[in-house]
Amino acid sequence: MSERAKTPVPIELPAFDPNPSAAHEPTKDVDFAVPVGAIEPIKAALVRRGIVARPLSSGGLAVREGDIRVGFIDRREGGPAELFEEAIADAGRRGLLAAAGAGGVPVVAADYLVALKVVTGEDKDETDVVKLLRRLPAIGLSRTRGIILRHGGTGSAKRLDALARRAGRPDARPEYRSGGE
């Protein structure tokens, strides 16, 4: 089998309503997971265009221009840089692209998105995970758990199952009970 990347396949991304019980509100920003080494060239390109970027405490850059909010996130601080690298590589191998002008942007698989959010351990990310798992039952917990185990350990994998139970996922592992209760 060839080691070459698959030919990119444009995809239409489904609308994701992060608050399904309320009126639909489109996302207010877009985040790009980028390798640590990409930040300086991105910053230089923004400066050449007169765009001001501020550093993110977690690693990366944020751009706020009017209503446009973009994050270039590398998670060099307090985050799973190796998981980011793996998610980016997986997106490239899958060849799934969201249309962007004349080209496309690789899209991280949903299981990697969930893994990234669980391993970072932020409250907002965990809320997002519950919503994603509830809205997208095709996200495979077994594969996602494996990704999380490699990068976040057993505690993070158990956290995934707790969040999956909260989302009502029947494929979540049961909660541990002392004495078989």
N, C-alpha and C positions, 0 to 999 in steps of 0.2 A: 504494500500500500504506500502511496506517495506521502511524503511528509509536507508537501506544499499545502498552503492554506486553501480552503475552499473558495470558490468564486463567490464574491459578495452577492447576497440576495437582498434586494430592497424589501422592507417590510412596512406595513402600516401598523403603528402602535395603537393598541386599544386605549380609549380614554380611561383614566383612573381617577375616580372621585375619592379623595382621601376622607371624605365625610359623607358616606352614602345616605345617611338619614336626613341630610340637609340639601338645600338647592346646590346644584353642581357649581363649583367654583374652580376655574382652571388654576394650575400650579403657578406660583408666583416667581419661581426661579428654575434654573436648570443647573445641574451639577455634572461636571466631567471628572471622572477618576483618571488621573494622569500619573505616569511614573515620576518619581522624585526628580530625575534629571531633566524633565520637560519644563519645570517651573521657570527657570531662568530664560529659556528661549521664548516662552509664552509672555513673560513679563516684558522682555525686550520688544516683542511684536506689539504689545499693547502700548508701550511708551512711544513707539514710532507713530502710532495712530492717535496719540494724545489722550489715551484712555488711562485713567488712574486706577490702579489696583492696590488693594490693601492686603497685608498678610493675614491668613487665618491662623488662629491659635493651634488648630489641629494639624496644620501643614497645608500649604497651598496658597491660593490667591482668591480674592473676591472682587468682583467688579459690580458697581452699582452706577448705572447711567440712566437717569430718569426712571422709567418703569422696568428697565432691563436689569435683571439680577442673575449673574453667572458666577458659579464657583468652579475653580480648578483645584481639585482636592487630591493631595498626595498622601495624607495621613502619616507624615514623617514623625509627628509628635503625638503621642498618646493613641496610636492607632496601628492597625495591622498592615504595614507597608507590603509585606510579602503576599498577603491576601489580595491587596489592591493589584499588585503585579499579576497574580494568577488570574484574577477576574478580567483584567484587560487582555491578557493572552488568550483566555477562553473566548472572549468576545471576538477577537481576531480570527481564531480558528473556526468559529461557527459561521462567520461571514454574514451575520445579520446586521443590516444597516437601517438607520432611520434617515429619511431623506433630509438633506441639508444643502440647499442651493443646487449646484450641478453635481454634487457628490453625495457622500453619506457619512454618518458617524456610527462607529460600531456600538452596538447595544449590549450591555451586560445582561446576562441571563438572570431571570427572576430569582433562581436559587442563590446565585452569587450576591444579588442585591440584598436578599434577606440575610445571608451570612455576614455581609459587611455591616449591616445594621445591628445584628445581634452581637457581634464581636466588639464593636465600638462601645456598646453598653450604655448609651445615652438614653434618657427617658423618652425623648421625642422619637428616637430611632425605634425603641421598643413599641411605642404606640403605632408607628408606621408598620412594623412587622405584623402586629395583630390585624391591622386593616388589610395588608397585602394577603395574609394567609386566609382571611375570611373572604376576600374578594376573588382570589385566584386559587381555587382548589387544585389546579394542575401543578402547583409548586410541589415538588416531591420532597417530603420531609426527610426521607432516607438519604438522598443525595446531599441535601442541604446540611443535614447533621454531619455527614462525612467531611464536608468542606469546613464546617465549624470546628469539628474535632481536631483537624490538622492545624488550624490557625488560632483557635481560642481555647482549646482544651475541653475537658469533661464538664466543667461548670457552665461554660457557654452553651454546650450542647444540651444540657439539662434546662438551661434558660429558654432555648428554642422550644422545647416540649411544653414548658409552662406557658409560653406565649401562644403556642398552637392550641393548647387546651382552652385558653381564654378566647381564642378565635373560633372555638367550637369544632376544631378539626378532629374527626374520628381516628385519624392515623397517628395522633400524638401518643407518645408513650404515657402510661398512667403515672399519676403522682405517687411518689414513695410514701408509704404509710408504715409506721413502726408497728411491729407485732401483727402484720398482715391485715390490719383494719382497712 
